[in-house]
Protein backbone atom coordinates (compact mmCIF):
# COMPACT_ATOMS: atom_id res chain seq x y z
CA UNK A 1 0.00 0.00 0.00
CA UNK A 2 1.39 3.37 -1.00
CA UNK A 3 2.16 6.05 1.54
CA UNK A 4 -0.54 8.36 0.15
CA UNK A 5 -3.25 5.77 0.65
CA UNK A 6 -2.13 5.23 4.27
CA UNK A 7 -2.38 8.94 4.93
CA UNK A 8 -5.88 9.12 3.45
CA UNK A 9 -7.02 6.13 5.55
CA UNK A 10 -5.58 7.77 8.70
CA UNK A 11 -7.37 11.00 7.99
CA UNK A 12 -10.67 9.15 7.44
CA UNK A 13 -10.30 7.21 10.69
CA UNK A 14 -9.50 10.39 12.60
CA UNK A 15 -12.50 12.15 11.11
CA UNK A 16 -14.74 9.21 12.00
CA UNK A 17 -13.46 9.20 15.59
CA UNK A 18 -14.03 12.96 15.85
CA UNK A 19 -17.60 12.62 14.56
CA UNK A 20 -18.29 9.80 17.03
CA UNK A 21 -16.92 11.90 19.90
CA UNK A 22 -19.05 14.89 18.93
CA UNK A 23 -22.16 12.71 18.69
CA UNK A 24 -21.40 11.11 22.05
CA UNK A 25 -20.90 14.52 23.67
CA UNK A 26 -24.09 15.84 22.11
CA UNK A 27 -25.99 12.77 23.24
CA UNK A 28 -24.67 13.20 26.77
CA UNK A 29 -25.75 16.83 26.84
CA UNK A 30 -29.21 15.91 25.61
CA UNK A 31 -29.52 13.49 28.56
CA UNK A 32 -28.81 16.31 31.03
CA UNK A 33 -31.75 17.93 32.84
CA UNK A 34 -31.79 21.69 32.59
CA UNK A 35 -32.44 23.20 36.00
CA UNK A 36 -32.17 26.45 37.87
CA UNK A 37 -29.68 26.52 40.72
CA UNK A 38 -29.03 28.73 43.69
CA UNK A 39 -26.30 28.93 46.28
CA UNK A 40 -27.10 28.27 49.93
CA UNK A 41 -26.52 31.62 51.62
CA UNK A 42 -27.42 33.52 54.75
CA UNK A 43 -30.25 36.05 54.87
CA UNK A 44 -32.89 37.49 57.15
CA UNK A 45 -36.19 35.58 57.18
CA UNK A 46 -39.60 36.86 58.30
CA UNK A 47 -42.41 34.37 58.97
CA UNK A 48 -45.90 35.72 58.29
CA UNK A 49 -49.52 34.65 58.62
CA UNK A 50 -51.79 36.35 56.09
CA UNK A 51 -55.51 36.85 56.62
CA UNK A 52 -58.39 39.09 55.61
CA UNK A 53 -61.03 40.90 57.61
CA UNK A 54 -62.47 44.36 58.23
CA UNK A 55 -61.90 47.56 60.18
CA UNK A 56 -63.83 48.22 63.39
CA UNK A 57 -63.55 50.75 66.23
CA UNK A 58 -62.03 49.35 69.39
CA UNK A 59 -64.94 50.82 71.38
CA UNK A 60 -68.47 51.01 70.04
CA UNK A 61 -71.94 50.74 71.54
CA UNK A 62 -75.01 49.43 69.74
CA UNK A 63 -78.04 51.19 71.21
CA UNK A 64 -81.42 49.50 71.28
CA UNK A 65 -84.68 50.52 72.98
CA UNK A 66 -85.56 49.08 76.39
CA UNK A 67 -89.22 50.04 75.87
CA UNK A 68 -91.38 50.05 72.77
CA UNK A 69 -92.98 53.14 71.35
CA UNK A 70 -93.06 55.74 68.60
CA UNK A 71 -90.01 57.98 68.21
CA UNK A 72 -91.23 61.54 68.78
CA UNK A 73 -87.85 63.29 68.90
CA UNK A 74 -84.60 62.53 67.04
CA UNK A 75 -81.68 64.87 67.64
CA UNK A 76 -78.81 63.28 65.64
CA UNK A 77 -77.93 62.28 62.13
CA UNK A 78 -75.48 59.65 60.94
CA UNK A 79 -71.95 61.05 61.12
CA UNK A 80 -72.64 63.48 63.98
CA UNK A 81 -70.15 63.77 66.83
CA UNK A 82 -71.74 63.37 70.28
CA UNK A 83 -70.57 63.69 73.86
CA UNK A 84 -71.42 61.29 76.64
CA UNK A 85 -74.87 62.17 78.01
CA UNK A 86 -76.13 64.01 74.91
CA UNK A 87 -79.81 63.48 74.11
CA UNK A 88 -80.16 61.19 71.07
CA UNK A 89 -83.88 60.43 70.81
CA UNK A 90 -87.13 60.32 72.76
CA UNK A 91 -89.81 57.63 72.61
CA UNK A 92 -93.42 58.74 73.13
CA UNK A 93 -93.73 58.87 76.96
CA UNK A 94 -97.55 59.24 77.21
CA UNK A 95 -98.45 55.70 78.28
CA UNK A 96 -95.43 55.49 80.58
CA UNK A 97 -96.41 58.75 82.28
CA UNK A 98 -99.89 57.30 82.76
CA UNK A 99 -98.35 54.16 84.24
CA UNK A 100 -96.41 56.31 86.71
CA UNK A 101 -99.61 58.10 87.75
CA UNK A 102 -101.40 54.78 88.26
CA UNK A 103 -98.48 53.49 90.31
CA UNK A 104 -98.47 56.65 92.45
CA UNK A 105 -102.19 56.28 93.06
CA UNK A 106 -101.75 52.62 93.90
CA UNK A 107 -99.03 53.48 96.38
CA UNK A 108 -101.22 56.09 98.05
CA UNK A 109 -104.10 53.60 98.33
CA UNK A 110 -101.83 50.89 99.72
CA UNK A 111 -100.39 53.34 102.25
CA UNK A 112 -103.91 54.31 103.41
CA UNK A 113 -104.93 50.68 103.84
CA UNK A 114 -101.72 49.94 105.68
CA UNK A 115 -102.39 52.87 108.06
CA UNK A 116 -105.92 51.60 108.71
CA UNK A 117 -104.69 48.07 109.32
CA UNK A 118 -102.03 49.36 111.67
CA UNK A 119 -104.65 51.33 113.63
CA UNK A 120 -106.88 48.29 113.87
CA UNK A 121 -104.00 46.25 115.13
CA UNK A 122 -103.09 48.80 117.78
CA UNK A 123 -106.70 48.91 119.03
CA UNK A 124 -107.02 45.11 119.06
CA UNK A 125 -103.73 44.77 120.86
CA UNK A 126 -104.78 47.27 123.59
CA UNK A 127 -108.06 45.37 124.05
CA UNK A 128 -106.17 42.13 124.38
CA UNK A 129 -103.77 43.60 126.94
CA UNK A 130 -106.69 44.95 129.10
CA UNK A 131 -108.51 41.62 129.11
CA UNK A 132 -105.29 39.78 129.89
CA UNK A 133 -104.54 42.08 132.82
CA UNK A 134 -108.12 41.90 134.07
CA UNK A 135 -108.12 38.11 133.98
CA UNK A 136 -104.86 38.07 135.89
CA UNK A 137 -106.37 40.26 138.67
CA UNK A 138 -110.00 39.12 138.66
CA UNK A 139 -110.31 35.77 136.90
CA UNK A 140 -114.04 35.55 137.58
CA UNK A 141 -114.66 38.79 135.58
CA UNK A 142 -113.41 37.39 132.24
CA UNK A 143 -114.65 34.24 130.62
CA UNK A 144 -112.38 31.96 128.59
CA UNK A 145 -114.33 32.80 125.45
CA UNK A 146 -113.78 36.53 125.87
CA UNK A 147 -110.11 35.92 126.63
CA UNK A 148 -109.52 33.77 123.51
CA UNK A 149 -111.56 36.08 121.28
CA UNK A 150 -109.47 39.13 122.26
CA UNK A 151 -106.19 37.28 121.76
CA UNK A 152 -107.27 35.90 118.34
CA UNK A 153 -108.48 39.32 117.19
CA UNK A 154 -105.14 40.88 118.13
CA UNK A 155 -103.24 38.22 116.16
CA UNK A 156 -105.49 38.67 113.08
CA UNK A 157 -105.09 42.42 113.13
CA UNK A 158 -101.32 42.05 113.46
CA UNK A 159 -101.28 39.83 110.34
CA UNK A 160 -103.44 42.33 108.44
CA UNK A 161 -101.11 45.16 109.43
CA UNK A 162 -98.13 43.14 108.16
CA UNK A 163 -100.00 42.42 104.93
CA UNK A 164 -100.62 46.13 104.55
CA UNK A 165 -96.92 46.85 104.90
CA UNK A 166 -96.15 44.30 102.15
CA UNK A 167 -98.79 45.87 99.92
CA UNK A 168 -97.09 49.23 100.34
CA UNK A 169 -93.72 47.69 99.46
CA UNK A 170 -95.23 46.17 96.29
CA UNK A 171 -96.84 49.45 95.30
CA UNK A 172 -93.59 51.28 95.90
CA UNK A 173 -91.72 48.75 93.70
CA UNK A 174 -94.36 49.14 90.98
CA UNK A 175 -93.90 52.91 91.07
CA UNK A 176 -90.16 52.51 90.82
CA UNK A 177 -90.56 50.25 87.77
CA UNK A 178 -92.97 52.66 86.11
CA UNK A 179 -90.60 55.59 86.65
CA UNK A 180 -87.71 53.50 85.31
CA UNK A 181 -89.69 52.68 82.14
CA UNK A 182 -90.53 56.37 81.76
CA UNK A 183 -86.87 57.27 82.06
CA UNK A 184 -86.01 54.74 79.35
CA UNK A 185 -88.05 56.69 76.83
CA UNK A 186 -85.18 59.19 76.81
CA UNK A 187 -82.04 57.71 75.19
CA UNK A 188 -78.73 59.49 75.73
CA UNK A 189 -75.24 58.87 74.36
CA UNK A 190 -73.48 56.25 76.53
CA UNK A 191 -70.05 57.46 75.38
CA UNK A 192 -68.41 60.20 73.37
CA UNK A 193 -67.86 59.40 69.71
CA UNK A 194 -69.47 59.47 66.27
CA UNK A 195 -72.86 58.19 65.19
CA UNK A 196 -71.76 55.55 62.67
CA UNK A 197 -75.15 53.93 62.14
CA UNK A 198 -78.69 55.32 62.39
CA UNK A 199 -81.48 52.84 61.74
CA UNK A 200 -84.51 54.84 62.88
CA UNK A 201 -86.40 57.94 61.76
CA UNK A 202 -88.72 60.23 63.65
CA UNK A 203 -92.23 58.76 63.66
CA UNK A 204 -91.10 55.13 63.40
CA UNK A 205 -91.81 52.63 66.16
CA UNK A 206 -88.89 51.40 68.19
CA UNK A 207 -89.12 47.83 69.46
CA UNK A 208 -87.45 46.30 72.49
CA UNK A 209 -83.91 45.28 71.54
CA UNK A 210 -82.68 41.69 71.69
CA UNK A 211 -79.29 40.14 70.96
CA UNK A 212 -80.55 38.08 68.01
CA UNK A 213 -82.77 40.74 66.43
CA UNK A 214 -80.72 43.18 64.31
CA UNK A 215 -83.94 45.02 63.45
CA UNK A 216 -84.09 46.34 67.00
CA UNK A 217 -80.78 48.25 66.65
CA UNK A 218 -81.43 51.99 66.66
CA UNK A 219 -78.09 53.79 66.79
CA UNK A 220 -74.40 52.87 66.91
CA UNK A 221 -71.96 55.25 68.58
CA UNK A 222 -68.24 54.52 68.04
CA UNK A 223 -64.98 55.99 69.26
CA UNK A 224 -62.96 56.32 66.04
CA UNK A 225 -59.77 57.45 67.78
CA UNK A 226 -58.65 53.82 68.23
CA UNK A 227 -59.34 51.42 65.37
CA UNK A 228 -58.91 47.66 65.07
CA UNK A 229 -58.50 45.21 62.22
CA UNK A 230 -60.64 42.14 62.87
CA UNK A 231 -59.22 39.23 60.84
CA UNK A 232 -60.12 35.57 60.44
CA UNK A 233 -57.18 33.18 60.80
CA UNK A 234 -57.19 29.49 59.93
CA UNK A 235 -56.94 27.11 62.88
CA UNK A 236 -53.56 25.80 61.66
CA UNK A 237 -52.02 29.29 61.95
CA UNK A 238 -53.44 30.26 65.35
CA UNK A 239 -50.70 28.50 67.42
CA UNK A 240 -48.05 30.61 65.66
CA UNK A 241 -49.65 33.92 66.70
CA UNK A 242 -49.04 35.56 70.07
CA UNK A 243 -50.34 38.66 71.82
CA UNK A 244 -48.11 41.58 70.86
CA UNK A 245 -47.07 40.28 67.43
CA UNK A 246 -46.46 43.06 64.93
CA UNK A 247 -48.94 43.31 62.06
CA UNK A 248 -48.91 45.07 58.72
CA UNK A 249 -52.44 46.00 57.62
CA UNK A 250 -53.58 47.04 54.15
CA UNK A 251 -56.98 48.66 53.66
CA UNK A 252 -58.61 48.29 50.26
CA UNK A 253 -59.91 51.87 50.38
CA UNK A 254 -56.34 53.21 50.83
CA UNK A 255 -54.19 51.08 48.49
CA UNK A 256 -51.15 53.37 48.79
CA UNK A 257 -50.98 53.28 52.60
CA UNK A 258 -49.84 50.67 55.05
CA UNK A 259 -51.02 50.64 58.65
CA UNK A 260 -49.07 49.10 61.51
CA UNK A 261 -50.61 47.40 64.52
CA UNK A 262 -50.21 44.71 67.14
CA UNK A 263 -52.22 41.64 68.07
CA UNK A 264 -54.27 42.48 71.17
CA UNK A 265 -56.78 39.62 71.29
CA UNK A 266 -56.90 36.01 70.07
CA UNK A 267 -60.25 34.25 70.00
CA UNK A 268 -60.63 31.34 72.40
CA UNK A 269 -63.23 29.61 70.25
CA UNK A 270 -63.96 29.43 66.54
CA UNK A 271 -66.06 32.08 64.83
CA UNK A 272 -68.58 29.48 63.69
CA UNK A 273 -69.00 26.62 66.20
CA UNK A 274 -68.87 23.13 64.76
CA UNK A 275 -72.44 22.53 65.93
CA UNK A 276 -73.61 25.22 63.49
CA UNK A 277 -71.72 23.85 60.50
CA UNK A 278 -73.27 21.49 57.99
CA UNK A 279 -70.05 19.55 57.52
CA UNK A 280 -66.82 20.25 59.35
CA UNK A 281 -64.93 18.63 56.47
CA UNK A 282 -66.29 21.17 53.99
CA UNK A 283 -65.84 24.33 56.06
CA UNK A 284 -62.64 25.75 57.48
CA UNK A 285 -62.39 26.46 61.20
CA UNK A 286 -61.39 30.10 61.63
CA UNK A 287 -60.56 32.11 64.73
CA UNK A 288 -60.98 35.84 65.23
CA UNK A 289 -57.82 37.88 65.81
CA UNK A 290 -58.04 41.55 66.79
CA UNK A 291 -55.26 43.92 65.80
CA UNK A 292 -55.11 47.39 67.36
CA UNK A 293 -53.80 49.89 64.82
CA UNK A 294 -51.15 52.38 65.86
CA UNK A 295 -51.60 56.01 64.80
CA UNK A 296 -54.50 55.11 62.49
CA UNK A 297 -55.71 57.80 60.16
CA UNK A 298 -58.91 59.55 61.19
CA UNK A 299 -60.59 58.80 57.85
CA UNK A 300 -60.69 55.07 58.56
CA UNK A 301 -64.30 53.95 58.76
CA UNK A 302 -65.96 50.89 60.27
CA UNK A 303 -66.49 47.87 58.02
CA UNK A 304 -63.74 48.76 55.49
CA UNK A 305 -62.20 45.63 54.00
CA UNK A 306 -58.64 44.88 55.11
CA UNK A 307 -55.88 42.32 54.74
CA UNK A 308 -53.16 41.73 57.30
CA UNK A 309 -49.75 40.07 57.56
CA UNK A 310 -48.99 38.97 61.13
CA UNK A 311 -45.24 38.79 61.77
CA UNK A 312 -44.93 35.59 63.82
CA UNK A 313 -41.14 35.19 63.79
CA UNK A 314 -37.97 36.92 62.60
CA UNK A 315 -34.73 35.00 61.99
CA UNK A 316 -31.76 37.22 61.16
CA UNK A 317 -28.71 35.93 59.22
CA UNK A 318 -29.68 32.27 58.86
CA UNK A 319 -28.94 29.71 56.13
CA UNK A 320 -31.81 29.66 53.67
CA UNK A 321 -32.98 27.75 50.61
CA UNK A 322 -35.79 28.58 48.19
CA UNK A 323 -39.12 27.11 49.25
CA UNK A 324 -39.47 25.54 45.81
CA UNK A 325 -36.24 23.58 46.34
CA UNK A 326 -37.72 21.47 49.13
CA UNK A 327 -39.12 18.17 47.88
CA UNK A 328 -40.12 14.75 49.24
CA UNK A 329 -38.62 11.33 48.56
CA UNK A 330 -40.18 7.97 49.28
CA UNK A 331 -38.28 6.09 52.03
CA UNK A 332 -37.93 2.98 49.85
CA UNK A 333 -36.25 5.01 47.11
CA UNK A 334 -34.00 6.65 49.68
CA UNK A 335 -32.91 3.20 50.94
CA UNK A 336 -31.58 2.32 47.50
CA UNK A 337 -29.38 5.40 47.36
CA UNK A 338 -25.64 5.08 48.09
CA UNK A 339 -25.00 6.02 51.71
CA UNK A 340 -22.65 8.90 51.06
CA UNK A 341 -24.19 11.27 53.58
CA UNK A 342 -21.91 12.69 56.18
CA UNK A 343 -22.67 12.15 59.83
CA UNK A 344 -25.15 14.69 61.17
CA UNK A 345 -26.77 15.37 57.80
CA UNK A 346 -30.04 13.77 58.82
CA UNK A 347 -29.66 10.53 56.89
CA UNK A 348 -29.91 8.15 59.84
CA UNK A 349 -33.05 9.87 61.17
CA UNK A 350 -34.60 9.74 57.72
CA UNK A 351 -33.90 6.02 57.32
CA UNK A 352 -35.51 5.25 60.67
CA UNK A 353 -38.85 6.76 59.64
CA UNK A 354 -41.52 5.53 57.26
CA UNK A 355 -42.63 9.07 56.51
CA UNK A 356 -41.65 10.78 53.23
CA UNK A 357 -38.22 12.35 53.54
CA UNK A 358 -37.83 16.11 53.12
CA UNK A 359 -34.75 17.18 51.26
CA UNK A 360 -33.20 19.04 48.36
CA UNK A 361 -31.10 18.14 45.34
CA UNK A 362 -27.53 19.35 45.73
CA UNK A 363 -25.45 19.76 42.56
CA UNK A 364 -22.16 17.84 42.95
CA UNK A 365 -19.86 17.50 39.91
CA UNK A 366 -22.76 18.03 37.52
CA UNK A 367 -24.99 15.47 39.24
CA UNK A 368 -28.11 16.02 41.36
CA UNK A 369 -27.68 14.38 44.76
CA UNK A 370 -30.64 14.12 47.10
CA UNK A 371 -29.84 15.45 50.58
CA UNK A 372 -32.24 15.21 53.57
CA UNK A 373 -32.54 18.54 55.34
CA UNK A 374 -34.29 19.93 58.40
CA UNK A 375 -35.98 23.28 57.89
CA UNK A 376 -37.31 25.88 60.32
CA UNK A 377 -39.46 28.93 59.74
CA UNK A 378 -40.75 29.80 56.30
CA UNK A 379 -40.35 33.30 54.93
CA UNK A 380 -42.07 34.65 51.84
CA UNK A 381 -39.89 32.61 49.43
CA UNK A 382 -37.27 30.85 51.56
CA UNK A 383 -37.00 28.20 54.26
CA UNK A 384 -34.60 28.43 57.17
CA UNK A 385 -32.10 25.52 57.09
CA UNK A 386 -31.49 23.93 60.49
CA UNK A 387 -29.30 21.03 59.34
CA UNK A 388 -28.23 19.09 56.25
CA UNK A 389 -26.58 21.84 54.19
CA UNK A 390 -23.55 24.08 54.37
CA UNK A 391 -23.16 27.67 53.26
CA UNK A 392 -22.01 27.91 49.65
CA UNK A 393 -23.43 24.59 48.42
CA UNK A 394 -25.44 24.66 45.21
CA UNK A 395 -29.04 23.42 45.28
CA UNK A 396 -31.56 22.92 42.51
CA UNK A 397 -34.08 25.76 42.72
CA UNK A 398 -36.37 25.11 39.77
CA UNK A 399 -38.33 24.54 37.85
CA UNK A 400 -41.03 22.84 39.91
CA UNK A 401 -41.51 20.19 37.23
CA UNK A 402 -37.76 19.59 36.94
CA UNK A 403 -37.42 19.04 40.70
CA UNK A 404 -40.43 16.76 40.69
CA UNK A 405 -38.95 14.57 37.94
CA UNK A 406 -35.36 14.51 39.26
CA UNK A 407 -33.81 11.37 40.70
CA UNK A 408 -30.66 11.01 42.71
CA UNK A 409 -27.66 10.86 40.36
CA UNK A 410 -29.30 12.58 37.37
CA UNK A 411 -26.96 14.75 35.31
CA UNK A 412 -28.00 18.39 35.40
CA UNK A 413 -26.96 21.61 33.77
CA UNK A 414 -27.71 25.12 34.93
CA UNK A 415 -30.21 27.04 32.86
CA UNK A 416 -28.86 30.09 31.09
CA UNK A 417 -31.99 32.12 31.90
CA UNK A 418 -32.19 34.33 34.96
CA UNK A 419 -33.14 32.24 38.02
CA UNK A 420 -34.47 34.99 40.24
CA UNK A 421 -38.00 33.61 40.42
CA UNK A 422 -38.50 30.52 42.51
CA UNK A 423 -42.15 30.46 43.54
CA UNK A 424 -43.95 30.87 40.30
CA UNK A 425 -43.64 27.42 38.78
QUIJO-V579555 format. One record per backbone hydrogen bond with DSSP energy under -0.5 kcal/mol. CO is the residue of the C=O (numbers start at 0). NH is the residue of the N-H. If there is no record, write none. Layout:
co:CO nh:NH
co:CO nh:NH
This chain:
co:1 nh:5
co:2 nh:6
co:3 nh:7
co:4 nh:8
co:5 nh:9
co:6 nh:10
co:7 nh:11
co:8 nh:12
co:9 nh:13
co:10 nh:14
co:11 nh:15
co:12 nh:16
co:13 nh:17
co:14 nh:18
co:15 nh:19
co:16 nh:20
co:17 nh:21
co:18 nh:22
co:19 nh:23
co:20 nh:24
co:21 nh:25
co:22 nh:26
co:23 nh:27
co:24 nh:28
co:25 nh:29
co:26 nh:30
co:27 nh:31
co:28 nh:31
co:31 nh:33
co:32 nh:34
co:32 nh:412
co:34 nh:414
co:35 nh:396
co:35 nh:397
co:37 nh:394
co:39 nh:391
co:40 nh:319
co:42 nh:317
co:44 nh:314
co:46 nh:311
co:46 nh:312
co:48 nh:309
co:50 nh:307
co:51 nh:231
co:52 nh:305
co:53 nh:229
co:54 nh:302
co:55 nh:227
co:58 nh:222
co:60 nh:62
co:60 nh:220
co:61 nh:63
co:62 nh:217
co:62 nh:218
co:64 nh:208
co:68 nh:205
co:69 nh:71
co:69 nh:91
co:70 nh:202
co:72 nh:89
co:76 nh:79
co:79 nh:194
co:81 nh:192
co:82 nh:85
co:85 nh:188
co:87 nh:74
co:88 nh:186
co:89 nh:71
co:89 nh:72
co:92 nh:96
co:93 nh:97
co:94 nh:98
co:95 nh:99
co:96 nh:100
co:97 nh:101
co:98 nh:102
co:99 nh:103
co:100 nh:104
co:101 nh:105
co:102 nh:106
co:103 nh:107
co:104 nh:108
co:105 nh:109
co:106 nh:110
co:107 nh:111
co:108 nh:112
co:109 nh:113
co:110 nh:114
co:111 nh:115
co:112 nh:116
co:113 nh:117
co:114 nh:118
co:115 nh:119
co:116 nh:120
co:117 nh:121
co:118 nh:122
co:119 nh:123
co:120 nh:124
co:121 nh:125
co:122 nh:126
co:123 nh:127
co:124 nh:128
co:125 nh:129
co:126 nh:130
co:127 nh:131
co:128 nh:132
co:129 nh:133
co:130 nh:134
co:131 nh:135
co:132 nh:136
co:133 nh:137
co:137 nh:140
co:138 nh:141
co:142 nh:146
co:143 nh:147
co:144 nh:148
co:145 nh:149
co:146 nh:150
co:147 nh:151
co:148 nh:152
co:149 nh:153
co:150 nh:154
co:151 nh:155
co:152 nh:156
co:153 nh:157
co:154 nh:158
co:155 nh:159
co:156 nh:160
co:157 nh:161
co:158 nh:162
co:159 nh:163
co:160 nh:164
co:161 nh:165
co:162 nh:166
co:163 nh:167
co:164 nh:168
co:165 nh:169
co:166 nh:170
co:167 nh:171
co:168 nh:172
co:169 nh:173
co:170 nh:174
co:171 nh:175
co:172 nh:176
co:173 nh:177
co:174 nh:178
co:175 nh:179
co:176 nh:180
co:177 nh:181
co:178 nh:182
co:179 nh:183
co:181 nh:184
co:182 nh:185
co:184 nh:90
co:184 nh:186
co:185 nh:187
co:186 nh:87
co:186 nh:88
co:188 nh:84
co:192 nh:81
co:193 nh:195
co:193 nh:221
co:194 nh:78
co:196 nh:219
co:200 nh:203
co:203 nh:70
co:203 nh:205
co:205 nh:68
co:206 nh:64
co:209 nh:212
co:211 nh:213
co:212 nh:209
co:212 nh:215
co:213 nh:216
co:215 nh:64
co:217 nh:198
co:218 nh:62
co:219 nh:195
co:219 nh:196
co:220 nh:60
co:221 nh:193
co:221 nh:223
co:222 nh:58
co:222 nh:225
co:225 nh:57
co:226 nh:292
co:227 nh:55
co:227 nh:229
co:228 nh:230
co:228 nh:290
co:229 nh:53
co:230 nh:232
co:230 nh:288
co:231 nh:51
co:232 nh:286
co:233 nh:236
co:233 nh:237
co:234 nh:238
co:236 nh:239
co:237 nh:240
co:241 nh:244
co:244 nh:262
co:245 nh:310
co:246 nh:248
co:246 nh:260
co:247 nh:308
co:248 nh:258
co:249 nh:306
co:250 nh:253
co:251 nh:254
co:253 nh:250
co:253 nh:256
co:258 nh:248
co:259 nh:293
co:260 nh:246
co:261 nh:291
co:262 nh:243
co:264 nh:289
co:268 nh:287
co:270 nh:272
co:272 nh:275
co:273 nh:276
co:278 nh:281
co:278 nh:282
co:283 nh:285
co:284 nh:234
co:285 nh:270
co:286 nh:232
co:287 nh:266
co:288 nh:230
co:289 nh:263
co:289 nh:264
co:289 nh:291
co:290 nh:228
co:290 nh:292
co:291 nh:261
co:293 nh:259
co:296 nh:299
co:300 nh:303
co:303 nh:54
co:304 nh:251
co:305 nh:52
co:306 nh:249
co:307 nh:50
co:307 nh:309
co:308 nh:247
co:308 nh:310
co:309 nh:48
co:309 nh:311
co:312 nh:46
co:313 nh:315
co:314 nh:44
co:317 nh:42
co:318 nh:384
co:319 nh:40
co:320 nh:382
co:321 nh:324
co:321 nh:325
co:322 nh:325
co:326 nh:358
co:328 nh:356
co:329 nh:333
co:330 nh:334
co:331 nh:335
co:333 nh:336
co:337 nh:339
co:341 nh:344
co:345 nh:349
co:346 nh:350
co:347 nh:351
co:349 nh:352
co:355 nh:357
co:356 nh:328
co:357 nh:372
co:358 nh:326
co:359 nh:361
co:359 nh:370
co:360 nh:395
co:361 nh:363
co:361 nh:368
co:363 nh:366
co:365 nh:411
co:366 nh:363
co:366 nh:368
co:367 nh:369
co:367 nh:408
co:368 nh:361
co:370 nh:359
co:373 nh:385
co:373 nh:386
co:376 nh:378
co:376 nh:383
co:380 nh:322
co:381 nh:378
co:382 nh:320
co:383 nh:375
co:383 nh:385
co:386 nh:373
co:389 nh:392
co:392 nh:39
co:392 nh:394
co:393 nh:362
co:394 nh:37
co:397 nh:35
co:398 nh:402
co:399 nh:403
co:400 nh:404
co:401 nh:405
co:406 nh:409
co:409 nh:367
co:410 nh:32
co:412 nh:34
